[in-house]
Amino acid sequence: MYEKYWKLKVKPFNNTPDPRFLYMSSQYEDAMMKLTYAVVEKMGAAVLTGVFGCGKTLLGRALARDLGEDKYKFVFINNPQVSSVELLRAIVRNLRAEKLPDRKTEIMADSLLEILNEVLLDNLRDGRETVIIVDEAHVIESDEIFEQLRMLLNFQQDDRFLLTLLLFGQPELARHIANLKQFEQRISIRCHLDKLNKEETHNYVAHRLKVAGRQDKIFAPEAIDFIYERSSGIPRRINRICDLSLLAGFGKKVEVIEKELVKGVVEDFKL
């Protein structure tokens, strides 16, 4: 709606996991390096924690893009708050296109595990590694599901795992895993994403505008300082304030978005 006015090719602050917009601050570079190492070196399991809205899903999408579909088969499980059998079914369904039975009486964990083993070996023969990302893993309440995830790591050959399991979630995920000693011992890599600081927030806004096609600044420095204060440096909040500020600036036909305009947006939308 406002893209043409601001000379943008696309909207820069959508809250969607578009890898193009990933801003690689030092903490994101560190997390990306560790997750890449876990996958490439076949480390078995890794955990990424972070505050809500910090970009964990986005980092996962960027990881899949960077490693490439030719060599890696990524499965994203976005709703892990299910039974252990339903979780297995979701993994198998995403790995193999064929239709699976819908009736629970026809779905047994043993049969799903057999299919999964076949798929993992097929991928290996085809020269593709399998990576399973369980997003929002902090919502998992059942220890049975964590046990099922641990059992996935038993798919091995003598010298390697047949899959890499990545768990993404809010900080309470790490606390939950710490209480599951058998599962915790299977975690090879741990990394964490925190809020952006003020300097990173300025760079974050500039980066997303540049990716969207805008080289010149739109937001006054004082406006970004205010956005940082109101968002606490959480990317999802930054995106929402910036998006609505661009809309308001378009409506008022301003050339630069100043602090007062952003303050009005925050008050109007109760951000």
N, C-alpha and C positions, 0 to 999 in steps of 0.2 A: 504493500500500500504506500509506504513512504520511501521505497528504495530509489526510485527515479529522482526524487527531490534531493536526497542526500548523495546521489551519484554512487549508489551501491549496486552490485550485481545480484546479491542475495541478501536476505536478512542476516545480520551478523550475530544476533544474540538469541537465537532460538535455543530452547532447552532440550535439544535432541543430541544424541551421541554421534555427531558428525565428526569423523577423525580429522577432517581438514582444519577444524577450529581448535585442536588441542594446543594449548599453550604450554611449552616445555620449560617450566621453571625448574630450578635445581631439584626440588623434591619430586617433580614429575619425571625428570630425567633419571633420578635415582631409582624410582619405582619401575620405570620402563626397563631400565638396565637389568634389574633383579628379576623381573618377570620374564624377560627375554632369555636370561640365563637359565631360569628354571625350565623353560620350554625347550630351548635348543640343546641343553645338556641333559635333558630327560631326567630331571631331578625328582619327579613323582608328584609332589604337591607343594603349593605355595599359597600364602594368604596375603591379600591386600585389604587393609582396613583404612577407613577415612571417615571424616565427619560427613553428615548428610549434604548432598548437593555439591560435593567437591570434585566430581568428575571421574569416579571409579569406572562407571560403565563406558564412558568416553575413552578412557585409557585402554580398556579391554578391546574396544573396537579398533583403536589405533594399533594395538599389538597385532590383531588379526590382519589388518591391512599391511603392516610393515613386514610381517613374516611371510605373507603371501598364501594364496589358495592352492598353488601348485604343489607345495610341499606339506601344507598343514590343513587339517580339517578341524575347524572350530565349531563347537556346539555351545550355544548360550542358553542357559536355564535361568529364566527371569523370575519365575515364581516357584521357589523351592518349598513353600509351605504346603506340602502334600504328603501323602503316605510314602513310605520307602519304595513300594512297588510302583506307585504312580511316577515317582522320580525316575526310577529305572526305565519305565516305559517312555517317558519324555526324552530321555537321553537316546534310547534306541531309535525312537521315531525320528529324531533329528539327524541321526547318523545314517539311517537306512530309509529310503523313500517308501518302501512297501507298506501297505496297510496292515496294522496290527489289530487283533481282536479288541472289541470295545467292552465286552462283558467281563466283569471282574473274575468270574469263575473260569474264564479261559486265559487269564493272565496270571502266571505264576512267576515268582522271582527267579526260580531255577531256569525256566525256559528263556526268560529275558536275558539272564546272564550268559546263557549259551549263545544266544543271538549276538549279544554284545561282543563276546569273545571272537566269534566269526567275523564280525565287522572290523574289529581292531586288527585282526590278522590280515584281512583283505586290504585294509588301508596300508598296512605295513608292506604287503607285497606290491602294492601300487606306488610305493615310495612316498606315502603321506603319513605324517604323524597326527595323532588324535589329541586334541586339546579340549577339555570340558571346563567351561567357566560357569560357576554357580554364582549368580549375582543376587544381591539382597540376602546373603546367607545368614545375616544376623536375625532374620525372622524365623529361622529353624528352631523349633522348641523341643523337638523329639530327639533324644539321644539315639534312637533307633535309626534315624536318617543319617546322623553323623557316622554311625557304625556302618551303614550301607555304603556311604561315600568312602570310608576307610577300606572297605572290602574291594572297592574298585581298583585300589592300588595293588591288589594281589594279581592283577592281570600283568604278568611279567614273563620275560624270557630270562635266560641265565644271566645276561649282562645288561638288561635294560627293562624299563617300564614300557608297557604298551600304550599308555596314555599319560597325559599330564593333567592334573586336577588343580584348577585355580579357584579359590573361594574369595569372593568380594563381599564386604559388608561394613557396617558401622563398627565403632570401637568395641561394642559389647561382644562382637564375634570372637575377638581375641580372648576375652575373659571366659567365654563359654568353652572355647577349645582348651584353655588352660586347665579346665576341670575334667577334661577327657584325656587322661594320660596316654592311652594307647593311640588315640588319634593325633594328639599333639606331637608324639614322637615321629609321626610320619610326615610332618611339615618340614620341608627343607629350607624354604625361603619365606621370610616375613618382611613386609614393607608397609608403609603408612603414608597417607596423604593428609595434610592439615590445611587450615585456611591460608589464603594468600595474605601476605603483608601489604603495606601501602604501596611500596614500589612495584611489587608484583601485580597489584591491581591496576596500576597505570599501564604497565606493559601488557597485561592481559587484554584490556580494552583496546589498546592500540593494535595488538596482534589480530584480534577478531575483526576489527574494521579493515585492516590491511587484507586479510583473507577474503573479505567480502567485496574488495575492489576499491577501497577508499584509502588513499595515501595521506591526504591532509587530515589534520585533527578536526574532530567535530566537538568533542567535549573539552571545556576549559579545565585546566588543572585543578582549580578549586572545586569544580563539579565532581571530578573523579575522587578527590579527597572526601567529599561528602558521601559519594556512593560507597566508598570503602567503609566509612563509619556506619552507614545504615545497613550495609550487607554483612558486616563483620568479616569481609574478605571471602565469603562463600560464593563460588562461581555461579551457582544457580540463582542466588539472590542478585548478584551483580547483573546477570543477564536480564532478569525481569525488570530491574530498575532502568537499565540502559535501553531496553526495547521500548518501554513505555515513554521514556524521555525522548527518544527519536520520534515517536508518534506525536508527542506533545509539541516538539520543536517543529515538526512538519505542519501541524495545525496552526501554529503561531507564525510560521514562515520566518523563523530566526536563522541566522547564518552559523551561529555557535551556540551550543547548549551550555548555559551558565548555571551556576550553583542554585540561583533562585528558582529557575525553571525545574530543576531536579527536586528541590524541596517541595514545590507545588505538586509534582507528580507523586512523591512519597505521601504527602498528606491526602491527596485526592483518592489514591488507591489503597491507603492505609498499609503501606509497605514497611 
